[in-house]
């Protein structure tokens, strides 16, 4: 089995896992715990990005808000 075959096998196993568990994954992604974790991670990432690119603060906040809507409960 070559490297490409190993990657394809890993991707296929990941797809199978997702298909078998997508309801549970969706439930976890939209939980209160995920909301708290995602808020902390997104805020930290946004603050770092603003230090690297201070002129893009508004766009960074917009991206953070869009991602935040997709994870958690708020």
Backbone bond lengths (Angstrom), bond angles and torsions (degrees), N, CA, C in turn:
res aa  C-N    CA-C-N  psi(-1)  N-CA   C-N-CA  omega(-1)  CA-C   N-CA-C  phi
1 X - - - 1.455 - - 1.522 107.77 -
2 X 1.322 116.40 125.09 1.453 121.79 179.61 1.518 111.60 -84.41
3 X 1.320 114.58 175.74 1.460 121.14 -179.63 1.528 111.27 -59.99
4 X 1.330 116.74 -43.96 1.465 121.15 179.21 1.513 112.04 -61.46
5 X 1.333 116.34 -39.86 1.462 120.51 178.15 1.529 110.55 -64.37
6 X 1.336 116.44 -39.40 1.462 120.82 179.77 1.529 110.50 -64.51
7 X 1.316 116.52 -40.81 1.469 120.33 178.81 1.527 109.97 -65.52
8 X 1.330 116.84 -46.50 1.464 120.32 178.62 1.524 111.43 -59.55
9 X 1.336 116.67 -40.59 1.456 121.16 178.60 1.526 110.52 -62.91
10 X 1.327 116.87 -43.59 1.464 121.09 179.52 1.527 110.96 -64.02
11 X 1.323 116.85 -42.40 1.470 120.90 178.94 1.524 110.12 -63.63
12 X 1.309 117.37 -44.07 1.462 120.81 179.72 1.527 111.56 -63.80
13 X 1.325 117.29 -39.60 1.469 120.22 177.08 1.525 110.53 -65.25
14 X 1.335 116.27 -38.33 1.461 119.80 176.84 1.515 111.89 -63.58
15 X 1.324 117.16 -41.31 1.467 121.67 177.60 1.518 110.57 -63.28
16 X 1.340 116.36 -44.03 1.466 120.57 178.97 1.527 110.59 -60.99
17 X 1.342 116.26 -45.44 1.463 120.55 179.13 1.522 110.48 -59.36
18 X 1.328 116.61 -45.49 1.464 120.55 -179.85 1.527 110.76 -61.25
19 X 1.315 117.44 -47.81 1.465 121.09 -178.82 1.528 111.65 -61.00
20 X 1.323 116.58 -40.11 1.462 121.07 -179.02 1.527 112.07 -71.50
21 X 1.333 117.23 -24.48 1.469 120.98 -172.33 1.519 114.20 -124.31
22 X 1.336 119.04 16.78 1.460 119.67 -172.05 1.523 113.55 -63.89
23 X 1.325 118.99 -32.10 1.466 119.52 177.92 1.526 110.77 -67.12
24 X 1.318 116.71 -42.80 1.463 120.92 178.95 1.534 110.52 -67.21
25 X 1.323 116.65 -40.45 1.464 120.66 178.55 1.524 110.19 -61.57
26 X 1.330 116.86 -43.90 1.463 121.12 178.94 1.527 110.49 -62.48
27 X 1.322 116.18 -40.82 1.462 121.17 179.05 1.534 110.86 -61.95
28 X 1.321 116.20 -44.45 1.464 120.70 -179.58 1.524 110.74 -66.69
29 X 1.336 117.29 -42.46 1.467 120.67 -178.86 1.519 112.56 -63.55
30 X 1.318 117.05 -25.71 1.453 120.45 -177.93 1.531 111.81 -109.82
31 X 1.331 116.79 34.90 1.460 122.06 179.19 1.527 110.42 -100.54
32 X 1.326 115.77 165.78 1.465 121.18 176.58 1.531 110.67 -63.42
33 X 1.336 116.64 -38.43 1.459 120.07 179.86 1.531 110.53 -63.18
34 X 1.326 117.02 -43.46 1.467 120.62 178.51 1.521 110.43 -63.60
35 X 1.317 117.20 -35.77 1.462 121.07 179.18 1.525 110.41 -61.62
36 X 1.324 116.80 -47.54 1.459 120.34 -179.35 1.523 112.73 -63.89
37 X 1.321 115.69 -44.02 1.460 120.13 179.96 1.524 110.27 -65.86
38 X 1.327 116.35 -46.35 1.464 119.47 -177.48 1.521 111.26 -64.27
39 X 1.328 117.63 -37.89 1.470 119.91 177.98 1.525 110.85 -59.77
40 X 1.328 116.01 -44.72 1.468 119.88 -179.54 1.521 111.79 -65.17
41 X 1.320 116.18 -46.15 1.464 120.81 -178.20 1.527 110.61 -65.73
42 X 1.318 116.77 -45.73 1.460 120.27 -178.37 1.525 111.84 -65.69
43 X 1.309 117.20 -38.68 1.464 120.26 179.40 1.526 110.04 -65.78
44 X 1.333 116.57 -42.84 1.462 120.64 177.92 1.518 112.17 -62.86
45 X 1.325 115.98 -43.60 1.466 120.32 179.24 1.527 110.60 -65.42
46 X 1.321 116.97 -41.28 1.466 120.44 179.44 1.527 110.73 -64.41
47 X 1.319 116.86 -42.04 1.467 119.73 179.50 1.522 111.23 -64.25
48 X 1.324 117.56 -40.76 1.462 121.02 176.81 1.526 110.56 -63.38
49 X 1.321 116.47 -45.42 1.463 120.17 -179.95 1.531 111.44 -61.73
50 X 1.316 116.69 -36.65 1.464 120.25 178.69 1.522 112.11 -67.33
51 X 1.338 116.89 -31.09 1.458 120.09 176.22 1.523 111.10 -70.69
52 X 1.334 115.53 -36.16 1.459 120.75 179.89 1.525 110.85 -75.91
53 X 1.328 116.91 -39.01 1.466 121.85 -177.61 1.529 109.54 -133.10
54 X 1.336 117.54 73.27 1.464 120.30 -175.17 1.527 114.24 -60.50
55 X 1.301 118.00 -25.38 1.457 120.52 179.66 1.518 114.10 -74.90
56 X 1.315 117.19 -8.49 1.470 121.33 -177.07 1.522 112.06 -109.56
57 X 1.318 117.74 22.79 1.464 121.88 -175.12 1.530 112.47 -56.44
58 X 1.315 116.95 -41.74 1.467 120.07 -178.11 1.526 111.17 -65.31
59 X 1.325 116.78 -43.84 1.460 121.05 178.88 1.529 110.81 -66.19
60 X 1.321 116.45 -39.15 1.465 121.04 179.04 1.527 110.14 -62.48
61 X 1.319 116.49 -44.27 1.463 119.99 178.21 1.531 110.88 -62.83
62 X 1.322 117.49 -37.20 1.459 121.11 178.56 1.520 111.90 -64.53
63 X 1.318 116.39 -43.05 1.468 120.58 178.00 1.522 109.64 -64.54
64 X 1.340 116.49 -45.06 1.469 120.55 178.75 1.525 110.45 -57.09
65 X 1.328 117.10 -45.28 1.467 120.95 -179.57 1.524 111.78 -64.37
66 X 1.329 117.86 -40.14 1.460 120.88 179.52 1.535 111.50 -64.63
67 X 1.323 116.06 -42.92 1.467 119.83 179.04 1.517 109.74 -67.05
68 X 1.320 117.17 -39.85 1.473 121.33 -178.91 1.524 111.50 -61.31
69 X 1.315 117.18 -34.11 1.472 120.42 179.07 1.524 111.63 -65.94
70 X 1.317 117.01 -26.55 1.468 121.05 -176.45 1.523 112.83 -84.22
71 X 1.335 117.55 -15.50 1.466 120.90 -176.56 1.519 109.32 -125.68
72 X 1.299 117.03 138.84 1.456 121.82 176.58 1.505 112.85 89.72
73 X 1.321 115.31 -157.02 1.458 121.08 -173.74 1.517 113.89 -112.02
74 X 1.322 117.67 -9.24 1.471 119.86 -178.05 1.510 110.98 -120.59
